[in-house]
């Protein structure tokens, strides 16, 4: 498990550095997601409903992370963000983990203070334990609404998103089932001037 923790720390550090070191971005945001996800396997298995406060990484396959780090131009029309999560359970020298990292683009429509938006992106989802591990690509998009708070230093978001999770195998064994994940989330971001 030590190798998994150091890999997760390296990925988290790299994502935070990437999101905050882009000079073309005027504002940096840090936020979280809360919500409900319905995990629907393509092969007709049972649907699972997960409620995440704040992470929805879950060890059974949902892919909506809890932490969000992003940046936007001065008008905040174009926004890029990295979202990620890491969950692990360890007991008596054995354990399992789930790691999700994704890069996304979001376009915030202008107009009133309440701004609708479109978002899309992709990433990876990795699950594993002592003897099995698999990584799967994931991609999707959604629509949402952002409401600025506290003189535009914060934002409340609600979003509906659909992501596709590809199958992931270890050897010939399926570890991650191909699935569609339907998500309704709410989130909050804090904005900092760069």
C-alpha positions in Angstrom: 0.0 0.0 0.0 2.9 2.4 0.5 3.6 2.5 -3.2 -0.1 3.3 -3.9 0.0 6.2 -1.4 3.2 7.7 -2.8 1.8 7.4 -6.4 -1.4 9.2 -5.2 0.6 11.9 -3.5 2.7 12.4 -6.7 -0.4 12.7 -8.9 -2.2 15.0 -6.5 0.9 17.3 -6.2 1.3 17.3 -10.0 -2.3 18.2 -10.6 -2.2 21.0 -8.1 1.0 22.4 -9.6 -0.5 22.2 -13.1 -3.7 23.9 -12.1 -2.0 26.8 -10.2 1.1 27.4 -12.3 -0.6 28.5 -15.5 0.4 32.1 -16.1 -2.4 32.8 -18.6 -5.0 32.2 -16.0 -6.1 35.2 -13.9 -8.1 33.4 -11.1 -7.5 30.1 -9.3 -10.3 28.1 -7.7 -10.4 25.3 -5.1 -13.7 23.5 -4.5 -15.5 20.3 -3.7 -18.4 18.3 -5.0 -21.4 16.7 -3.2 -24.1 14.6 -4.9 -25.7 11.5 -6.1 -24.3 9.1 -8.8 -26.0 6.2 -10.4 -23.5 3.6 -11.7 -25.1 1.6 -14.5 -23.0 -1.3 -15.9 -23.2 -1.8 -19.7 -23.5 -5.6 -19.4 -26.8 -5.4 -17.5 -25.6 -5.8 -14.0 -27.3 -4.1 -11.0 -27.3 -0.3 -10.9 -25.7 1.2 -7.8 -26.7 4.6 -6.3 -24.0 6.4 -4.3 -24.3 9.6 -2.2 -21.1 11.5 -1.9 -20.2 14.0 0.8 -17.8 15.1 -0.6 -16.1 12.3 -2.5 -18.0 9.9 -4.8 -14.9 8.0 -5.8 -16.3 4.9 -4.0 -14.6 1.6 -4.3 -17.2 0.1 -6.5 -16.7 2.3 -9.6 -18.3 5.7 -9.5 -16.1 8.4 -10.9 -17.1 11.8 -9.5 -14.2 13.1 -7.4 -14.5 15.3 -4.3 -11.7 17.8 -4.8 -11.6 20.4 -7.7 -8.8 22.8 -8.5 -9.1 25.1 -11.5 -8.3 28.3 -13.2 -10.1 30.8 -15.4 -9.4 34.0 -17.4 -10.3 37.3 -16.0 -13.9 37.2 -17.3 -14.2 33.6 -16.1 -15.8 32.5 -19.4 -13.3 29.8 -20.1 -12.3 27.6 -17.2 -10.0 24.6 -16.9 -10.0 22.4 -13.9 -8.6 19.1 -12.5 -10.8 17.0 -10.3 -9.6 14.1 -8.2 -10.2 11.7 -5.4 -8.4 8.9 -3.6 -10.0 6.3 -1.3 -8.3 3.5 0.4 -9.2 0.8 2.9 -6.4 -1.1 4.7 -6.6 -3.8 7.4 -4.1 -6.4 8.7 -1.6 -5.7 5.9 -3.9 -5.8 3.0 -6.1 -3.3 1.4 -7.8 -1.8 -1.7 -7.8 1.6 -3.2 -9.6 3.8 -5.8 -7.9 6.7 -7.5 -9.6 9.1 -10.0 -8.1 12.1 -11.8 -9.7 14.1 -14.6 -9.0 17.2 -16.6 -12.0 19.2 -17.8 -12.9 22.3 -19.7 -15.9 24.5 -18.8 -17.5 27.3 -20.7 -19.5 29.7 -18.6 -22.1 31.6 -20.6 -22.3 35.4 -19.9 -25.2 37.4 -18.9 -26.6 37.8 -15.4 -24.8 36.9 -12.3 -26.2 33.4 -12.5 -24.3 31.7 -15.3 -25.2 28.4 -17.0 -22.3 26.3 -18.3 -21.2 23.4 -20.4 -18.4 21.1 -19.3 -16.5 18.1 -20.7 -13.3 16.2 -20.1 -11.6 12.9 -19.5 -9.3 11.1 -17.1 -8.3 7.8 -15.6 -9.8 5.6 -12.9 -7.6 3.1 -11.1 -8.7 0.5 -8.6 -6.7 -2.3 -7.0 -5.5 -4.3 -4.1 -2.7 -6.6 -3.1 -3.0 -8.9 -6.1 -5.1 -7.1 -8.6 -5.1 -3.6 -10.2 -6.6 -2.0 -13.3 -6.7 1.5 -14.9 -9.5 2.6 -17.1 -10.0 5.8 -19.2 -13.2 7.8 -18.5 -14.8 10.7 -20.4 -18.0 12.7 -20.4 -19.7 16.0 -20.0 -22.5 17.9 -18.5 -24.5 21.1 -18.0 -24.8 23.2 -14.9 -25.5 26.5 -13.3 -23.1 28.6 -11.3 -24.2 31.3 -8.8 -21.5 33.7 -7.6 -21.3 34.3 -3.8 -19.6 36.9 -1.6 -18.9 39.5 -4.2 -17.6 36.9 -6.7 -15.1 35.3 -4.3 -17.1 32.1 -4.2 -19.5 30.1 -6.4 -22.2 27.6 -5.8 -22.7 25.1 -8.6 -25.3 22.5 -9.5 -24.6 20.1 -12.4 -26.0 17.1 -14.3 -23.2 15.0 -15.9 -22.9 11.8 -17.8 -19.6 10.0 -17.9 -18.6 6.7 -19.6 -16.2 4.4 -17.8 -14.3 1.9 -20.0 -13.6 -1.6 -19.0 -10.3 -2.2 -17.1 -8.6 -5.6 -16.9 -5.7 -7.2 -15.0 -4.4 -10.0 -17.1 -7.7 -11.4 -18.6 -9.8 -10.6 -15.5 -12.2 -7.7 -15.6 -11.6 -5.5 -12.5 -13.5 -2.4 -13.7 -16.8 -3.0 -15.6 -17.7 -0.7 -18.5 -20.5 1.6 -17.3 -22.3 4.8 -17.6 -22.4 7.1 -14.6 -25.3 9.5 -14.3 -24.5 12.3 -11.7 -26.4 15.1 -10.1 -24.0 17.2 -8.0 -23.7 20.4 -6.1 -20.5 22.1 -5.4 -18.8 25.1 -4.0 -15.6 26.9 -5.2 -13.5 29.6 -3.6 -11.8 32.0 -6.0 -8.4 33.5 -5.5 -6.8 36.2 -7.6 -3.5 35.1 -9.2 
